[in-house]
Amino acid sequence: VILQKREFFYTRYGTNIRRNAVACLVQLSKSNAKAKSNPRVWIVNTHFGSNSGEEQYRQSLELVGFIQTLRGDNDNDNGGIRTATTTTSVTTVTGVILCGDLNSLPHFRSIQTLESIGLRDVWKVCGMGYGCTFP
């Protein structure tokens, strides 16, 4: 069940197209009968620019702020965040799953920035072979 949807627009980089991130708070089925409630997870999808490592890095910094706001880690205003429909009040969020095309190699600053807030690259954890989508 989708409980909330939020959209964040990155600052335009030069004359490139304006990129964004979309987040949905979903309520999952109980993982076991002993669980008191169904887990809630933010699923975030984005597409970073592809013109330079600097563009992806700047977008990763903005994305970190957006994710921290979703987690409730940030006392800043909702700059850039647009809340769509809310069908329930949010009490506990289990985690954040980030998906998308980051146009970044594992050693790029953009990836290091995302990992600095606790996000992990599942390809590094359980993938095999060459897992990059860029270049």
C-alpha positions as CSV (number, residue, x, y, z in Angstrom):
1,V,0.0,0.0,0.0
2,I,1.4,3.4,-0.9
3,L,0.9,5.8,2.0
4,Q,2.7,8.9,0.7
5,K,4.4,10.3,-2.4
6,R,7.0,13.0,-2.5
7,E,8.9,14.6,-5.3
8,F,12.2,16.5,-5.2
9,F,13.7,18.6,-8.0
10,Y,17.5,19.0,-8.2
11,T,19.0,22.4,-8.9
12,R,19.5,22.7,-12.7
13,Y,23.1,22.0,-13.6
14,G,24.1,24.4,-16.4
15,T,21.8,24.1,-19.4
16,N,21.1,20.4,-18.7
17,I,17.6,19.1,-18.2
18,R,16.2,19.4,-14.7
19,R,16.3,16.1,-12.9
20,N,14.3,14.8,-10.0
21,A,13.7,12.1,-7.4
22,V,10.4,10.5,-6.5
23,A,9.8,8.8,-3.2
24,C,6.9,6.6,-2.1
25,L,6.3,5.5,1.4
26,V,5.0,1.9,1.2
27,Q,3.5,-0.3,3.8
28,L,4.7,-3.9,3.4
29,S,3.1,-7.1,4.6
30,K,4.2,-8.4,8.0
31,S,7.4,-10.3,7.8
32,N,6.2,-12.7,10.5
33,A,3.2,-13.3,12.7
34,K,5.0,-11.9,15.8
35,A,5.5,-8.4,14.2
36,K,3.2,-5.8,15.8
37,S,2.8,-3.8,12.6
38,N,3.5,-3.9,9.0
39,P,6.9,-2.3,8.1
40,R,7.0,1.0,6.3
41,V,9.8,1.7,3.8
42,W,10.6,4.7,1.6
43,I,11.4,3.7,-2.0
44,V,13.2,6.5,-3.8
45,N,13.9,6.5,-7.5
46,T,16.1,9.0,-9.3
47,H,18.1,9.6,-12.5
48,F,21.3,11.6,-12.1
49,G,22.7,13.6,-15.0
50,S,25.5,12.1,-17.1
51,N,27.5,15.1,-18.3
52,S,30.3,15.2,-15.6
53,G,31.2,13.7,-12.3
54,E,30.6,17.1,-10.7
55,E,26.9,17.1,-11.8
56,Q,26.3,13.7,-10.2
57,Y,28.2,14.8,-7.0
58,R,26.0,17.9,-6.6
59,Q,22.9,15.9,-7.2
60,S,24.0,13.3,-4.6
61,L,24.4,16.1,-2.0
62,E,20.9,17.3,-2.7
63,L,19.6,13.7,-2.6
64,V,21.2,13.1,0.8
65,G,19.2,16.1,2.1
66,F,16.0,14.8,0.6
67,I,16.6,11.3,2.1
68,Q,17.4,12.7,5.5
69,T,14.1,14.7,5.4
70,L,12.2,11.5,4.6
71,R,13.9,9.7,7.5
72,G,13.2,12.6,9.8
73,D,16.9,13.3,10.3
74,N,16.7,16.9,9.2
75,D,15.1,19.9,10.9
76,N,15.3,22.0,7.7
77,D,12.2,23.2,5.9
78,N,10.9,21.2,3.1
79,G,12.8,23.0,0.4
80,G,12.2,21.2,-2.9
81,I,9.9,18.5,-1.3
82,R,6.4,18.4,-2.5
83,T,4.0,16.2,-0.5
84,A,1.2,14.6,-2.5
85,T,-1.6,12.7,-0.9
86,T,-1.2,11.4,2.7
87,T,-3.5,8.7,3.8
88,T,-2.1,8.0,7.2
89,S,0.2,9.6,9.7
90,V,3.7,8.2,9.6
91,T,5.1,6.8,12.9
92,T,7.9,4.4,12.1
93,V,9.9,4.0,8.9
94,T,12.0,0.9,8.7
95,G,14.3,2.1,6.0
96,V,15.1,3.7,2.6
97,I,15.6,1.8,-0.7
98,L,17.3,3.9,-3.4
99,C,16.8,2.9,-7.0
100,G,17.6,4.5,-10.3
101,D,20.3,5.4,-12.7
102,L,23.1,7.2,-10.9
103,N,25.4,7.5,-13.9
104,S,28.3,6.9,-11.5
105,L,31.1,4.5,-11.1
106,P,31.7,3.0,-7.7
107,H,34.7,5.3,-7.0
108,F,32.8,8.6,-7.8
109,R,32.2,11.1,-5.1
110,S,28.5,10.8,-5.7
111,I,28.5,7.2,-4.6
112,Q,30.7,7.9,-1.6
113,T,28.3,10.7,-0.6
114,L,25.3,8.3,-0.6
115,E,27.3,5.6,1.3
116,S,28.2,8.2,3.9
117,I,24.6,8.2,5.2
118,G,24.4,4.5,5.5
119,L,23.1,3.5,2.1
120,R,24.8,0.4,0.7
121,D,25.3,-0.8,-2.9
122,V,23.6,-4.2,-3.1
123,W,25.8,-5.0,-6.0
124,K,28.8,-4.9,-3.8
125,V,27.1,-7.1,-1.2
126,C,25.6,-9.8,-3.5
127,G,26.3,-9.1,-7.1
128,M,28.5,-10.9,-9.6
129,G,30.4,-9.7,-12.6
130,Y,30.4,-6.2,-13.9
131,G,27.5,-4.4,-12.4
132,C,27.9,-0.8,-13.5
133,T,25.4,1.0,-15.9
134,F,27.8,3.8,-16.6
135,P,29.7,4.6,-18.8
